[in-house]
């Protein structure tokens, strides 16, 4: 689960009414969405069509993170996200009558700096959108697009974004299979059955150029794509989440999230992905996820160091934020940044924390 859907919905609410809406669950994502298409088990995914838009669902996103190093071994993180949110469940109209709002987020992180930027667009006028074949996702001049339309659409990609303080242009390649999260792509978020459709490409390798405050770096490292769409992903009792995507030095990958509640234990689940791309759903009884050290970030106490144990996989690790101050100071603020992995396994990845 990601901040992506939250940001899109709040952007819509803020644009329609200056008064504060009554929210159910974190950022109103527990609101009923009876007019929209429900997420139910048993969906058969179809590619490349499912890389594109899903009319009838309320929220959707295309999300990339990358853990990068330069030739001197300095660590960096990159985030790129495009969100789609539907104002209503009717078929999308053309031109200015279109009922879609688009939102883009881009960020870079180093050990000493963190910058984030956002873009907004209305659907139907070409300023933002997604095309399945050949794959292209864009908002203004920020773009995530295929470079080899004759083969699998996500095998060879370009990712780019620009802001006055930073920019990046990266090539992302992978010959590995996509991974369906949860139960064959049905990713449950609560015991009550709230869910999203969710798949990932955790095996991207990125290479390219990153610029921060006028300083350019040639960088490379692993990258992770997440794709989700839903209509009502949370319950009214859920207050936020903590989400991890980890690249382990063993070649295995790990995705975990816990959905925190106003009362009661969090909803905890994840996916273990072996080096060949085979996945296994992890349930709460198989996972220990415990926050450790905290840091003061813009007046909030944030758990920037975590202990993760999965005894069935002989995993006993600690994740530590590369930069504890990776605060996304945008219209809807949250924490998201790269982490380093140590313990029984080495590695790196990304952590997102909302609702603190």
C-alpha positions as CSV (number, residue, x, y, z in Angstrom):
1,X,0.0,0.0,0.0
2,X,1.3,3.5,-0.8
3,X,0.7,7.2,-0.2
4,X,-0.1,7.5,-3.9
5,X,-3.9,6.8,-3.6
6,X,-4.2,9.1,-0.6
7,X,-2.6,12.0,-2.3
8,X,-4.8,11.7,-5.3
9,X,-8.0,11.6,-3.4
10,X,-7.1,14.6,-1.2
11,X,-6.0,16.6,-4.2
12,X,-9.5,16.0,-5.6
13,X,-11.3,16.9,-2.4
14,X,-9.2,20.0,-1.9
15,X,-9.9,21.1,-5.5
16,X,-13.6,20.7,-5.2
17,X,-14.3,22.2,-1.7
18,X,-12.3,24.4,0.6
19,X,-13.9,23.0,3.7
20,X,-12.3,20.0,5.4
21,X,-14.2,16.8,4.5
22,X,-15.1,14.3,7.0
23,X,-12.6,11.5,6.6
24,X,-13.1,7.8,7.2
25,X,-9.9,5.9,7.7
26,X,-6.6,7.5,6.8
27,X,-7.2,10.4,4.4
28,X,-10.8,9.2,3.7
29,X,-9.7,6.0,2.0
30,X,-12.2,4.1,4.1
31,X,-15.1,5.9,2.4
32,X,-17.5,3.6,0.7
33,X,-17.1,3.5,-3.1
34,X,-20.2,1.6,-4.2
35,X,-20.5,3.2,-7.6
36,X,-17.0,2.1,-8.5
37,X,-15.8,-1.3,-9.6
38,X,-15.0,-3.5,-6.6
39,X,-11.7,-5.4,-6.1
40,X,-12.5,-9.1,-5.8
41,X,-10.4,-12.3,-5.8
42,X,-9.9,-14.3,-9.0
43,X,-9.0,-11.6,-11.5
44,X,-7.0,-12.9,-14.5
45,X,-4.4,-10.3,-15.3
46,X,-3.7,-9.5,-19.0
47,X,-0.5,-7.9,-20.3
48,X,0.2,-5.5,-21.8
49,X,-3.4,-4.2,-21.3
50,X,-3.1,-4.1,-17.4
51,X,-0.1,-1.8,-17.7
52,X,-2.6,0.8,-18.9
53,X,-5.7,2.5,-17.5
54,X,-8.5,0.8,-15.6
55,X,-11.8,2.7,-16.0
56,X,-14.4,2.1,-13.3
57,X,-11.9,2.0,-10.5
58,X,-11.4,5.0,-8.3
59,X,-7.6,5.2,-7.8
60,X,-4.6,3.9,-9.7
61,X,-0.8,4.4,-9.7
62,X,2.5,3.7,-11.4
63,X,5.3,3.9,-9.0
64,X,9.1,3.5,-9.3
65,X,11.9,3.6,-6.7
66,X,15.6,3.0,-7.4
67,X,18.6,2.5,-5.0
68,X,21.6,4.0,-6.8
69,X,25.4,4.4,-6.4
70,X,28.0,6.5,-8.2
71,X,31.5,5.4,-9.1
72,X,32.8,6.5,-5.7
73,X,30.2,4.4,-3.8
74,X,28.0,7.2,-2.7
75,X,24.3,6.2,-2.2
76,X,21.3,7.8,-3.7
77,X,17.6,7.1,-3.9
78,X,15.1,8.1,-6.7
79,X,11.3,8.1,-6.6
80,X,8.8,8.6,-9.5
81,X,5.1,8.2,-9.2
82,X,2.0,8.9,-11.4
83,X,-1.4,8.8,-9.7
84,X,-4.8,8.6,-11.5
85,X,-8.0,9.4,-9.6
86,X,-11.5,9.3,-11.0
87,X,-14.1,11.9,-10.0
88,X,-16.9,9.5,-10.7
89,X,-17.4,6.0,-12.0
90,X,-18.9,6.9,-15.4
91,X,-16.9,6.2,-18.6
92,X,-14.3,8.9,-19.1
93,X,-15.3,11.8,-21.3
94,X,-13.1,13.6,-23.8
95,X,-11.5,17.1,-23.5
96,X,-12.3,19.3,-20.5
97,X,-15.3,17.2,-19.6
98,X,-12.9,14.4,-18.6
99,X,-13.4,13.2,-14.9
100,X,-9.8,12.2,-14.2
101,X,-7.2,14.0,-12.0
102,X,-3.5,13.2,-12.4
103,X,-0.8,13.8,-9.8
104,X,2.9,13.2,-10.2
105,X,5.6,12.9,-7.5
106,X,9.4,12.9,-8.0
107,X,12.1,12.9,-5.4
108,X,15.8,12.3,-4.9
109,X,17.7,11.4,-1.7
110,X,21.3,11.3,-0.6
111,X,22.9,10.9,2.8
112,X,22.8,14.7,3.2
113,X,19.9,16.0,1.0
114,X,16.3,15.1,0.2
115,X,14.2,17.0,-2.4
116,X,10.6,16.3,-3.5
117,X,8.4,17.9,-6.2
118,X,4.8,17.4,-7.4
119,X,2.8,18.1,-10.5
120,X,-1.0,18.3,-11.1
121,X,-3.0,17.8,-14.3
122,X,-6.6,17.4,-15.5
123,X,-7.3,14.5,-17.7
124,X,-8.6,14.7,-21.3
125,X,-6.3,17.4,-22.6
126,X,-3.0,15.6,-23.0
127,X,-1.0,17.1,-20.2
128,X,-0.8,13.7,-18.4
129,X,-1.9,10.2,-19.2
130,X,-0.9,6.5,-19.7
131,X,-0.9,4.5,-22.9
132,X,-0.5,0.7,-22.7
133,X,1.0,0.0,-26.2
134,X,3.6,1.2,-26.7
135,X,3.8,1.9,-22.9
136,X,4.0,5.6,-21.9
137,X,3.2,7.3,-18.7
138,X,3.7,11.0,-18.4
139,X,2.8,14.3,-16.6
140,X,4.2,17.4,-18.3
141,X,7.9,16.5,-19.1
142,X,8.1,13.8,-16.4
143,X,8.0,10.4,-18.2
144,X,8.2,6.6,-17.7
145,X,8.2,5.0,-21.2
146,X,9.2,2.0,-23.1
147,X,12.3,2.2,-25.2
148,X,11.7,-1.1,-27.1
149,X,8.1,-1.3,-28.1
150,X,8.6,-4.5,-30.2
151,X,9.3,-6.6,-27.1
152,X,7.7,-7.0,-23.6
153,X,6.7,-3.4,-22.9
154,X,8.5,-3.1,-19.5
155,X,11.8,-4.8,-20.5
156,X,13.5,-1.6,-21.5
157,X,12.3,1.7,-20.0
158,X,13.4,5.3,-19.6
159,X,12.5,7.2,-16.4
160,X,13.0,11.0,-16.2
161,X,11.9,14.0,-14.1
162,X,13.2,17.5,-13.6
163,X,12.9,20.2,-10.9
164,X,15.0,23.3,-10.3
165,X,16.9,21.4,-7.5
166,X,17.3,18.0,-9.1
167,X,16.8,15.9,-12.2
168,X,17.4,12.4,-13.4
169,X,17.3,10.4,-16.6
170,X,17.6,6.6,-16.0
171,X,17.4,3.5,-18.2
172,X,15.6,0.6,-16.5
173,X,16.0,-2.9,-17.9
174,X,14.9,-6.4,-16.9
175,X,14.4,-9.8,-18.5
176,X,12.7,-11.2,-15.3
177,X,9.0,-11.9,-14.9
178,X,6.5,-9.6,-13.3
179,X,5.4,-10.6,-9.8
180,X,1.7,-10.8,-8.7
181,X,1.4,-9.6,-5.1
182,X,-0.9,-11.2,-2.6
183,X,-3.2,-14.0,-3.8
184,X,-2.4,-13.9,-7.6
185,X,-2.6,-10.1,-7.6
186,X,-5.4,-9.7,-5.1
187,X,-3.7,-7.8,-2.3
188,X,-5.7,-7.7,0.9
189,X,-5.4,-4.6,3.2
190,X,-7.7,-5.6,6.1
191,X,-9.4,-8.5,7.7
192,X,-12.7,-7.0,6.4
193,X,-11.6,-7.7,2.8
194,X,-10.5,-4.2,1.5
195,X,-7.9,-4.8,-1.2
196,X,-6.2,-3.7,-4.4
197,X,-5.0,-5.3,-7.5
198,X,-1.2,-5.2,-7.2
199,X,1.8,-6.4,-9.3
200,X,5.4,-5.5,-9.3
201,X,8.6,-5.6,-11.3
202,X,11.3,-5.9,-8.6
203,X,14.1,-6.9,-10.9
204,X,14.8,-3.7,-12.8
205,X,18.4,-2.6,-13.1
206,X,18.8,1.2,-13.5
207,X,21.7,3.2,-15.0
208,X,21.9,6.8,-15.9
209,X,22.5,10.4,-14.7
210,X,21.3,12.1,-11.5
211,X,21.8,15.8,-10.8
212,X,21.4,17.4,-7.3
213,X,22.0,21.1,-6.8
214,X,24.0,21.4,-10.1
215,X,26.3,18.4,-9.3
216,X,26.0,15.5,-11.7
217,X,26.5,11.8,-10.9
218,X,26.7,8.7,-13.1
219,X,24.7,6.1,-11.2
220,X,23.4,2.5,-11.3
221,X,21.6,0.1,-9.1
222,X,18.4,-1.9,-8.6
223,X,14.9,-0.4,-9.1
224,X,11.4,-1.5,-8.3
225,X,8.1,-0.8,-10.1
226,X,4.7,-1.2,-8.3
227,X,1.3,-1.1,-10.0
228,X,-1.9,-0.9,-8.0
229,X,-5.5,0.0,-8.6
230,X,-8.5,-0.1,-6.3
231,X,-11.8,1.6,-5.4
232,X,-11.8,1.4,-1.5
233,X,-8.5,0.1,-0.3
234,X,-8.8,0.9,3.5
235,X,-11.3,0.5,6.4
236,X,-12.5,3.5,8.5
237,X,-10.3,2.2,11.4
238,X,-7.0,2.3,9.6
239,X,-4.7,5.3,10.4
240,X,-1.7,4.8,8.2
241,X,0.9,2.2,7.1
242,X,4.6,1.3,6.9
243,X,5.7,-0.3,3.6
244,X,9.0,-1.9,2.6
245,X,10.5,-3.0,-0.7
246,X,13.9,-4.7,-0.2
247,X,16.5,-5.9,-2.7
248,X,18.6,-8.6,-0.8
249,X,22.2,-9.4,-1.7
250,X,21.1,-13.0,-2.1
251,X,19.1,-12.1,-5.2
252,X,15.8,-12.4,-3.3
253,X,13.3,-9.6,-2.9
254,X,10.9,-8.8,-0.1
255,X,7.8,-6.6,0.1
256,X,6.1,-6.0,3.5
257,X,3.5,-3.7,4.8
258,X,1.6,-3.2,8.0
259,X,-1.7,-1.2,8.1
260,X,-2.0,0.5,11.5
261,X,-5.4,0.8,13.3
262,X,-6.9,3.3,15.7
263,X,-7.3,0.3,18.0
264,X,-6.2,-3.3,17.7
265,X,-3.2,-5.0,16.1
266,X,-2.0,-3.9,12.7
267,X,-2.8,-5.9,9.5
268,X,0.6,-7.3,8.5
269,X,1.5,-9.2,5.3
270,X,4.1,-9.4,2.6
271,X,5.6,-11.3,-0.3
272,X,8.9,-13.3,-0.5
273,X,10.3,-13.4,-4.0
274,X,13.1,-15.8,-4.8
275,X,15.9,-15.1,-7.2
276,X,14.0,-16.7,-10.1
277,X,10.9,-14.6,-9.6
278,X,8.7,-17.2,-7.8
279,X,6.7,-15.6,-5.0
280,X,5.2,-16.7,-1.7
281,X,2.7,-14.7,0.3
282,X,3.8,-14.1,3.9
283,X,1.2,-13.9,6.7
284,X,1.3,-12.1,10.0
285,X,2.3,-15.1,12.0
286,X,5.4,-15.6,9.8
287,X,6.7,-12.0,10.2
288,X,8.1,-9.9,13.0
289,X,8.3,-6.2,12.1
290,X,9.4,-4.0,15.0
291,X,10.3,-0.3,14.9
292,X,13.6,0.5,16.7
293,X,15.3,3.9,16.7
294,X,13.3,7.0,16.0
295,X,14.3,10.4,14.7
296,X,12.7,13.8,15.0
297,X,11.6,14.8,11.5
298,X,9.7,18.1,11.1
299,X,8.5,17.7,14.7
300,X,7.3,14.1,14.3
301,X,8.9,11.1,15.9
302,X,9.6,8.7,12.9
303,X,10.8,5.1,13.2
304,X,13.8,5.2,10.8
305,X,15.4,1.9,12.0
306,X,13.4,-1.4,11.9
307,X,14.0,-5.0,12.9
308,X,12.6,-7.6,10.5
309,X,12.5,-11.3,11.2
310,X,11.1,-14.1,9.0
311,X,12.2,-17.3,10.7
312,X,10.9,-19.5,7.9
313,X,13.3,-17.8,5.5
314,X,16.2,-17.5,7.9
315,X,15.9,-13.8,7.7
316,X,17.0,-11.6,10.6
317,X,17.8,-8.1,9.5
318,X,17.8,-4.4,10.4
319,X,16.9,-1.6,8.0
320,X,18.3,1.9,8.5
321,X,17.3,5.0,6.7
322,X,20.0,6.5,4.4
323,X,18.7,9.9,5.4
324,X,16.3,10.1,8.4
325,X,15.0,13.5,7.0
326,X,13.5,12.0,3.9
327,X,10.3,13.9,4.4
328,X,8.1,14.5,1.4
329,X,7.2,18.1,2.1
330,X,4.3,18.3,-0.4
331,X,0.7,19.2,-0.3
332,X,0.1,15.9,1.7
333,X,3.4,15.2,3.5
334,X,4.7,11.8,4.3
335,X,8.1,10.0,4.8
336,X,9.7,8.0,2.0
337,X,13.3,7.2,1.3
338,X,16.0,4.6,0.7
339,X,17.2,2.2,3.5
340,X,20.2,0.0,4.0
341,X,19.9,-3.6,5.1
342,X,22.2,-5.5,7.5
343,X,22.2,-8.7,9.5
344,X,21.6,-12.2,8.2
345,X,21.3,-10.6,4.7
346,X,22.7,-7.4,3.2
347,X,20.9,-5.2,0.7
348,X,19.0,-2.0,0.2
349,X,15.5,-0.8,-0.5
350,X,12.8,1.7,0.2
351,X,10.6,2.5,3.2
352,X,7.3,4.6,3.2
353,X,5.6,5.7,6.4
354,X,2.2,7.5,6.5
355,X,-0.1,8.7,9.2
356,X,2.5,9.8,11.8
